Amino acid sequence: MTQVVLPPSSPTLMTPPIVSVRDLGMVFPVPGGQTVALQDANLQIMPGEFISLIGPSGCGKTTLLRLMADLITPTSGELTVNGGTPRSARENRAYGYVFQAPALMEWRNVLSNVRLPLEVMNAPRDGRDSRAREMLKLVGLEKFERSYPWQLSGGMQQRVSIARALAFDPAILLMDEPFGALDEITRENLNLELLRLWRETGKTVVFVTHSISEAVFLSTRVVVMTARPGKIEGIVNIDLPQPRSDDSREDPRFFEYATQIRELLRKGHS
Amino acid sequence: MTTAPTPRPARRASNVLPMLAVALVAVLIYWPLMLWANAGQAARSLASGADLGCGTALQCATQLRNPVIPAPGQFASGFQSLSVPPLAATSAPYNALVTGGETLLGLALASLLGLILATLLVRSRSFERATLPWLVASQTVPIVALAPMLAVLLGQFGVQGFFPKAVIAAYIAFFPVAIGMVQGLRSPDPLQLDLMRTYRASPAQTFGLLQIPASLPYLFTSLKVAATAALVGSIVAEISTISFSGLGKMLAENSRASDTVALWVIMIYGAALGIVLVALIGLLERLVTRWRPSA
């Protein structure tokens, strides 16, 4: 079969989606009833896409990400990740997960933190350190491999956790508001760095955020979600030229997309 | 001088000064307290017509044979006779080493037992429900009652001397260790547990790579608490069983002989031993948990 290279935002029948969400629902029991965290979600993600999930708290964006990661099990609907169930994707180590907090092991230095997944996965012993160093270089922290987490700033810690997620070369990167706790300047720098990583590694990224400008700047498509019940309100194609730079923020279309997303969010709110 | 002073000496000075201040206060209180405590006995001896070689009760207070609180000179000669040569069977330093060894072995046993118990308690709710009340009950049994019984029991298996005391020290110390380790094993962040799940880590990997290292600071905190209790345990065990060495054996002997000066000296050795044990654990903690910022 011949591989046809397509723009990522135009799914066709030729390339199967790497993540397929069909009528997906998630209901959590709560005292005296239940909470509908996600209802009738539909979404196809193609390999190599950069997808952002945006919405207010309680819209189910983190729930959707955790469903993809098989950290929770859906109560209805269908979900395939990397051509199989989320469980098989997790067991085949098909994705790397970056959490809201860096979640580094404070007793391990930077290099050893990045090496952790390779240890768990029993990667060949002699290749671990060189692979971890390679990943640290990718996030620009090669000079800090001997530092301990408490010696790093929040932004640097989060870069370590991204290097750790990439260490075992998963096809998909699931990121749950990774820069939410950081200041605006650090966040914009890390956004540029993440885009470079995405271009260089060709991974599929699913990125949860509640910043409209971050979503527009990073994504090929933005999935707008609304709360109570959590559902997908609409999907916006971001047709800004690649590779993106600080100039992309000045593009008139940047503001059009932001407005479009804001209106979708407002629609769900009323 | 152009170089700025390093913060280290400054910090050390700030540690030593309060200690010296406390020592000064202790010395200031010691004198009147010693005179007051001994004066009554001295007065009674004088009244009974004994020739103490001193005039007034206050003068005699520093020269009693078995003072309530020894005078400085008595302390000095007491220390001298109990400490030289240090490794003789009747010397306090040698016996402190024996007691310290029992306590350390007890703490090692307690760590092992505490770790095993904590692992089971964290793993299984039903195990926790079934055993926790009994563990608590085990700590309410007076050690004075338990020690001879354990010594007899272990003696039937030919285990004598050093080891039964270590077992009794462990019996006291395992409880704080187990409770601290339960907390430590449960201390990993939910995100860290999720992370291990995304790696498809086995339960053993999660335990060894996440839960155990996360629990080490808790282990050392409980060990410091356990150390002093275990020391008391081994001394009580030495007193209440047949012993041929140890601070407890010395205490028992000298209390039968009413040698209060010796009792005071042994007490001070015991206190110093406690400080040394806690410091040793602190040292071990610093070696093992090097990653922590304030070493």
Boltz contact constraints between the chains, C-beta under 6 A:
constraints:
  - contact:
      token1: [A, 71]
      token2: [B, 194]
      max_distance: 6.0
  - contact:
      token1: [A, 91]
      token2: [B, 200]
      max_distance: 6.0
  - contact:
      token1: [A, 97]
      token2: [B, 198]
      max_distance: 6.0
  - contact:
      token1: [A, 99]
      token2: [B, 191]
      max_distance: 6.0
  - contact:
      token1: [A, 101]
      token2: [B, 191]
      max_distance: 6.0
  - contact:
      token1: [A, 103]
      token2: [B, 189]
      max_distance: 6.0
  - contact:
      token1: [A, 103]
      token2: [B, 191]
      max_distance: 6.0
  - contact:
      token1: [A, 103]
      token2: [B, 192]
      max_distance: 6.0
  - contact:
      token1: [A, 103]
      token2: [B, 195]
      max_distance: 6.0
  - contact:
      token1: [A, 107]
      token2: [B, 213]
      max_distance: 6.0
  - contact:
      token1: [A, 107]
      token2: [B, 291]
      max_distance: 6.0
  - contact:
      token1: [A, 117]
      token2: [B, 199]
      max_distance: 6.0
  - contact:
      token1: [A, 120]
      token2: [B, 199]
      max_distance: 6.0
  - contact:
      token1: [A, 120]
      token2: [B, 201]
      max_distance: 6.0
  - contact:
      token1: [A, 120]
      token2: [B, 205]
      max_distance: 6.0
  - contact:
      token1: [A, 148]
      token2: [B, 291]
      max_distance: 6.0
  - contact:
      token1: [A, 150]
      token2: [B, 293]
      max_distance: 6.0
